[in-house]
Amino acid sequence: MNDNNKLNVAILGSGNIGTDLLVKVGRSNYLDCTYFVGRNHDSHGIQIAQSLGVRTSVDSIDALIKDSDSFDLVFDATSANGHNIHAPIFKRMGKISIDLTPSNIGEMCVPAVNLEPCLNFTEISLVTCGGQAAIPLAYAIGQTQTKIQYIEVVSSISSMSAGLATRNNLDEYIETTEKAIGKFSGCNDVKAIINLNPANPCIDMQTTIMAIVEQPDLMKLQEFIDQIVMDIQKYVPGYQLIISPTIENGRMIVMIKVKGYGDYLPPYAGNLDIINCAAISVAEEFAKNRSNKGGYHESSVN
């Protein structure tokens, strides 16, 4: 623990997500970035970290292995394949890991839904950006409706906010998002779709949930969604309900929009901002509860 009594964190991955995380950690009252690690000397993220006085390395996971005492928690902002390699290493090191890739490893966490029980685990999965946007709504449907026959989630994002890792991990994105929607809603028939929109100016992230429910109760759902949206806005202020629960062609429809902070990422990249905001929220809660670290459980690699 550092002199400011903050939780020491490392960021693995010096791309857009990792760099935006770095900025967010910098203004946290509970976290201190003690290591920013990537693979590319010319990375803009590495340059920014150095300008902020943050220790950097381009030796990737090897740097963290060699200096494991420099951090207590690590954000993995690499790729699904990368985290498959990193997860067992973090586990052996006894470090808390927060996975921002769709690797489907660790305990699935959406702060507005299940933050507290996730603090009992050391491997945390933030599912996907679309999952962070849609799961609270799917959870609301699962908590308020009976006989849910089908749920479909469609996320539309600017193609400019979809980097190489996102494009390379589309299959993992779909699989992990569908699994999480099913888990949190209780629905067995789930479909996830992501659309990359090339429009200029760039669109904000929008996510639509469509559900087929035998006897929909819109009033009950609206009350639940109003509360959960307020809970999400505590850590993602740009999360907005733009279509309240309604019935159209026999389907229940809800839509949200996410606008980002505009820290390092542009405001239209709400899809990336929401998962970074979730990561900070989870890490800060670990920092507040670090005295209970002896009670953490080691989750298994799925």
C-alpha positions in Angstrom: 0.0 0.0 0.0 1.3 3.4 -0.9 1.7 6.5 1.3 -1.7 7.8 0.3 -3.3 4.6 1.6 -4.6 3.9 -1.9 -4.8 0.5 -3.6 -1.9 0.0 -5.9 -3.1 -1.1 -9.4 -1.4 -2.1 -12.6 -2.8 -1.7 -16.1 -1.9 -4.3 -18.7 -2.6 -3.0 -22.2 -1.5 0.4 -23.4 -4.2 0.9 -26.1 -7.2 3.1 -26.0 -9.0 1.2 -23.2 -5.9 1.0 -21.0 -5.0 4.6 -21.5 -8.5 5.8 -20.7 -8.4 3.6 -17.6 -5.1 5.4 -16.6 -6.8 8.8 -16.7 -9.7 7.5 -14.7 -7.4 5.9 -12.1 -5.6 9.2 -11.9 -8.6 11.0 -10.5 -9.7 8.2 -8.1 -9.5 8.8 -4.4 -9.0 5.1 -3.8 -6.6 3.9 -6.6 -3.0 4.6 -7.6 -1.6 3.3 -10.9 1.9 2.1 -10.0 2.6 0.2 -13.3 1.4 0.8 -16.9 2.4 -2.1 -19.1 2.2 -2.6 -22.9 4.2 -4.1 -25.7 4.9 -1.1 -28.0 7.6 1.5 -27.3 5.7 3.9 -29.6 2.4 3.5 -28.0 0.6 6.8 -27.3 -0.6 5.3 -24.0 3.0 4.6 -22.9 4.0 8.2 -23.7 1.0 9.6 -21.7 1.8 7.4 -18.7 5.4 8.6 -18.7 4.3 12.2 -19.0 2.2 11.6 -15.9 5.1 10.1 -14.0 3.7 6.6 -14.0 6.1 3.7 -14.2 5.9 2.0 -17.6 7.2 -1.1 -19.3 6.9 -2.7 -22.8 7.6 -6.2 -21.5 3.9 -7.0 -21.2 3.0 -9.7 -18.6 6.7 -10.4 -17.9 7.1 -7.0 -16.3 4.3 -7.7 -13.8 5.7 -11.2 -13.0 9.1 -9.7 -12.3 7.8 -7.0 -10.0 4.7 -8.5 -8.4 5.1 -6.5 -5.2 4.4 -3.2 -7.1 0.6 -3.8 -7.4 -2.3 -5.5 -5.6 -4.9 -5.4 -8.5 -4.5 -5.6 -12.2 -6.8 -4.4 -15.0 -6.4 -6.6 -18.1 -7.2 -4.5 -21.1 -5.6 -6.7 -23.8 -7.6 -9.4 -25.6 -9.6 -12.5 -24.9 -6.7 -14.7 -26.1 -4.3 -12.7 -24.0 -6.4 -13.0 -20.8 -6.6 -16.7 -21.3 -2.8 -16.7 -20.8 -2.7 -14.1 -18.1 -5.5 -15.3 -15.8 -3.7 -18.4 -14.4 -0.6 -16.2 -13.9 -2.5 -13.6 -11.9 -4.1 -16.4 -9.9 -0.7 -17.9 -9.0 0.5 -14.5 -8.1 -2.4 -14.0 -5.7 -3.5 -10.8 -7.4 -7.0 -9.5 -7.9 -7.7 -9.3 -11.7 -10.4 -7.3 -13.4 -10.8 -8.6 -17.0 -12.1 -6.1 -19.6 -11.9 -8.6 -22.4 -14.6 -11.1 -23.5 -12.6 -14.1 -22.3 -15.4 -15.4 -20.1 -13.0 -16.1 -17.2 -13.9 -15.3 -13.6 -17.0 -14.1 -11.8 -19.2 -12.0 -14.1 -19.8 -8.6 -12.6 -22.0 -5.7 -13.4 -21.7 -3.1 -10.5 -25.4 -2.0 -10.5 -26.5 -5.6 -10.3 -24.1 -7.8 -8.3 -21.1 -5.8 -7.1 -21.1 -6.8 -3.4 -21.0 -10.6 -3.9 -18.2 -10.2 -6.5 -15.9 -8.8 -3.8 -15.6 -12.4 -2.5 -13.6 -13.3 -5.7 -10.2 -12.4 -7.0 -11.0 -13.0 -10.7 -13.6 -10.6 -12.0 -15.0 -10.6 -15.6 -16.7 -7.4 -16.8 -18.3 -9.5 -19.6 -18.4 -7.1 -22.5 -19.2 -3.5 -23.2 -22.6 -4.5 -24.6 -23.1 -6.7 -21.6 -22.5 -3.8 -19.2 -25.1 -1.8 -21.0 -27.7 -4.5 -21.5 -27.4 -6.8 -18.5 -29.0 -4.4 -16.0 -32.1 -4.2 -18.3 -32.1 -8.0 -18.8 -31.8 -8.4 -15.1 -34.8 -6.0 -14.6 -36.8 -8.1 -17.0 -35.9 -11.3 -15.2 -36.8 -9.8 -11.8 -40.2 -8.5 -12.8 -41.5 -10.7 -15.5 -42.6 -14.4 -15.7 -42.4 -16.8 -18.6 -39.7 -15.0 -20.6 -39.5 -16.9 -23.8 -36.8 -15.0 -25.7 -34.4 -12.0 -25.3 -32.5 -10.3 -28.0 -29.9 -7.6 -27.4 -28.7 -5.3 -30.2 -25.8 -2.9 -29.6 -24.9 -0.3 -32.2 -21.6 1.4 -31.8 -19.5 3.7 -33.9 -17.0 1.8 -36.0 -14.4 4.3 -34.9 -14.7 3.1 -31.4 -14.1 -0.6 -32.4 -10.4 -1.2 -32.2 -8.4 -4.1 -33.5 -9.0 -6.2 -30.3 -12.7 -5.6 -30.5 -12.9 -6.7 -34.1 -10.7 -9.7 -33.5 -12.8 -10.8 -30.5 -16.3 -10.6 -32.1 -17.0 -14.3 -31.7 -16.0 -14.2 -28.0 -18.0 -11.0 -27.6 -21.2 -12.6 -28.9 -20.7 -15.9 -26.9 -19.8 -14.1 -23.6 -22.6 -11.5 -23.9 -25.2 -14.2 -24.6 -24.1 -16.3 -21.7 -24.2 -13.3 -19.3 -27.7 -12.2 -20.5 -29.0 -15.7 -19.9 -27.4 -15.9 -16.5 -28.7 -12.6 -15.2 -32.2 -12.8 -16.8 -32.9 -16.4 -16.3 -33.9 -16.8 -20.0 -32.6 -19.8 -21.9 -33.1 -18.4 -25.4 -30.8 -15.4 -25.9 -29.3 -13.7 -28.9 -26.7 -10.9 -29.0 -25.9 -8.7 -32.0 -23.4 -5.9 -32.4 -23.5 -3.4 -35.3 -20.5 -1.3 -36.2 -21.9 1.9 -37.7 -19.6 3.9 -40.0 -21.6 7.1 -39.8 -19.8 10.4 -39.6 -20.3 12.2 -37.3 -19.9 9.2 -35.1 -23.0 7.8 -33.3 -23.3 7.3 -29.5 -23.6 3.8 -28.3 -27.2 2.5 -28.3 -28.4 -0.8 -27.0 -31.9 -2.2 -27.5 -33.4 -5.1 -25.6 -36.3 -7.0 -27.1 -38.1 -9.7 -25.1 -41.0 -12.0 -25.7 -42.9 -12.3 -22.5 -46.2 -14.2 -22.1 -47.9 -11.7 -19.8 -45.8 -8.5 -19.7 -46.1 -6.2 -16.7 -44.8 -2.8 -18.0 -45.5 -0.8 -14.9 -43.5 -3.2 -12.7 -40.7 -3.2 -15.2 -40.6 0.6 -15.5 -40.3 1.0 -11.7 -37.4 -1.5 -11.5 -35.6 0.1 -14.5 -36.0 3.6 -13.1 -34.1 2.5 -10.0 -31.4 0.6 -11.7 -30.7 3.4 -14.2 -30.2 5.7 -11.3 -27.8 3.2 -9.8 -25.8 2.9 -13.0 -25.6 6.7 -13.4 -23.7 6.8 -10.1 -20.7 5.4 -12.0 -21.7 6.0 -15.7 -23.4 9.4 -15.8 -23.9 9.2 -19.6 -26.2 6.1 -19.3 -29.7 7.2 -20.4 -33.0 5.4 -20.9 -34.3 6.7 -24.3 -37.2 4.3 -24.9 -39.1 3.2 -21.8 -40.6 -0.3 -21.7 -43.2 -0.6 -24.5 -44.9 -3.3 -26.5 -44.4 -3.4 -30.3 -45.5 -6.2 -32.6 -45.8 -8.5 -29.6 -42.4 -7.8 -28.2 -41.3 -5.9 -25.1 -38.7 -3.2 -26.1 -36.4 -1.1 -24.0 -33.5 1.1 -25.4 -30.7 3.0 -23.7 -27.9 5.3 -24.9 -24.4 5.7 -23.4 -22.3 8.8 -23.8 -18.8 8.6 -22.5 -16.9 10.9 -20.1 -14.5 12.0 -22.8 -11.4 11.3 -20.7 -9.0 9.9 -23.2 -11.7 8.3 -25.4 -14.1 10.5 -27.3 -17.6 11.0 -25.8 -19.2 8.9 -28.6 -17.2 5.8 -27.4 -19.7 5.1 -24.7 -19.3 1.4 -25.4 -15.7 1.5 -24.1 -16.4 4.1 -21.4 -19.1 2.0 -19.7 -16.8 -1.0 -19.2 -14.0 1.3 -18.0 -16.3 3.0 -15.5 -17.5 -0.4 -14.3 -13.8 -1.5 -13.9 -13.1 1.6 -11.8 -16.2 1.1 -9.7 -15.3 -2.5 -8.9 -11.6 -1.7 -8.1 -12.6 1.2 -5.8 -14.9 -1.1 -3.9 -12.1 -3.6 -3.5 -9.9 -0.7 -2.2 -12.6 0.2 0.3 -12.8 -3.4 1.5 -9.1 -4.3 1.3 -9.0 -5.1 5.0 -11.2 -8.1 4.2 -8.8 -9.5 1.6 -8.4 -12.7 3.6 -12.0 -13.5 2.7 -11.6 -13.5 -1.0 -12.1 -16.7 -3.0 -10.2 -17.9 -6.0 -12.6 -18.4 -8.9 -11.8 -21.1 -11.4 -10.8 -20.6 -15.0 -13.8 -21.4 -17.1 
